Amino acid sequence: MRQEQNSLRAMVFTAMFAAIIYLGIWVFRIPIPAMVGRPFIHFGNTLTAVAILFLGYRNGMLAGIIGLGTFDLLNGYAATSWLTMLEVVVVASVISAIFKGMHYQDSKKNIMIIAIVAGVTKIFTTYAVSIVEDLMVGAVLKTALVASFLSLPATVINSISTAICTPILYFALKNGSKAILKRI
């Protein structure tokens, strides 16, 4: 899939993953109280990581930007949707760099490492985004740093979910797609 980024097939898969990412947030969303923002537990990050692994850096990143960004735009997070999209760029860059460093060997160990790193990366990017959001509403830096730190529980839960669910979904989709292609 990585070599055919502009093919009709690649575009269809990118759009499909974007829709699945959107639905992964919209259908399963559990709000968590926080000092900054309105965080919630969801599967959007997990599905974005899977999209990046399947579609490669550019198309996986686009699927994440479209899926997560559209959710934000349509569900009351429009003012900070650009931060969500920027987070996707960072996470996609980290996942892709590590996967490339592993020579695209998708062993269970490698995919588990990538999933854990994706989850940890998301903790750091979300912390930074929370600081920016708090500063956008007029807080001073010291208050933003503390409040953002105290608002990380939902992100940590999402990151643990990403670390656990990404390998499961990746291998389920990989094995399922092989079975389907054999029948065609």
Residue pairs with C-beta under 8 A, 6 or more apart in sequence:
1 9
1 10
1 13
1 54
1 55
1 56
1 59
2 55
2 56
2 104
4 10
5 56
5 58
5 59
10 55
10 59
13 54
13 55
13 59
14 51
14 55
14 59
14 60
14 62
14 63
14 66
15 63
15 66
17 47
17 50
17 51
17 54
17 55
17 60
17 63
17 67
18 51
18 62
18 63
18 64
18 66
18 67
18 70
19 67
20 47
20 51
20 67
21 44
21 47
21 48
21 51
21 63
21 64
21 66
21 67
21 68
21 71
22 44
22 66
22 67
22 68
22 70
22 71
24 42
24 43
24 44
24 46
24 47
24 67
25 42
25 43
25 44
25 67
25 68
25 71
26 71
26 75
28 41
28 42
28 43
29 40
29 41
29 42
30 40
30 41
30 42
31 38
31 39
31 40
32 39
32 40
32 41
32 153
32 154
32 157
34 150
34 151
34 153
34 154
35 147
35 148
35 150
35 151
36 130
36 133
36 134
36 144
36 147
36 148
36 150
36 151
37 80
37 130
37 133
37 151
38 76
38 77
39 151
39 153
39 154
39 155
40 154
41 154
41 157
41 158
41 161
42 158
43 161
43 165
44 67
44 68
44 71
45 91
45 118
45 119
45 122
45 158
45 159
45 161
45 162
46 161
46 162
46 165
46 166
46 169
47 67
47 169
48 60
48 63
48 64
48 67
48 68
48 88
48 91
48 92
49 91
49 95
49 114
49 115
49 118
49 162
49 166
50 166
50 169
50 170
50 173
51 59
51 60
51 63
51 64
51 67
52 60
52 61
52 63
52 64
52 91
52 92
52 95
52 96
53 60
53 95
53 99
53 106
53 111
53 114
53 166
53 170
54 60
54 170
54 173
54 174
55 63
56 96
57 92
57 93
57 96
60 92
60 95
60 96
61 88
61 89
61 92
64 88
64 91
64 92
65 85
65 88
65 89
68 84
68 85
68 87
68 88
69 81
69 84
69 85
69 88
71 77
72 78
72 80
72 81
72 84
73 81
77 84
79 136
80 129
80 132
80 133
80 136
83 129
83 132
83 133
84 129
86 125
86 129
87 122
87 125
87 126
87 129
90 121
90 125
91 118
91 121
91 122
91 125
94 117
94 118
94 121
95 114
95 117
95 118
95 121
98 113
98 114
98 117
99 110
99 114
102 110
102 113
102 114
106 170
106 174
108 167
108 171
111 166
111 167
111 170
111 171
112 163
112 167
114 166
115 162
115 163
115 164
115 165
115 166
115 167
115 170
116 163
118 162
118 163
118 166
119 158
119 159
119 160
119 161
119 162
119 163
120 159
122 155
122 158
122 159
122 162
123 152
123 155
123 156
123 159
126 152
126 155
127 148
127 149
127 152
127 155
130 144
130 147
130 148
130 151
130 152
131 141
131 144
131 145
131 148
133 148
134 143
134 144
134 147
134 148
135 141
135 144
139 147
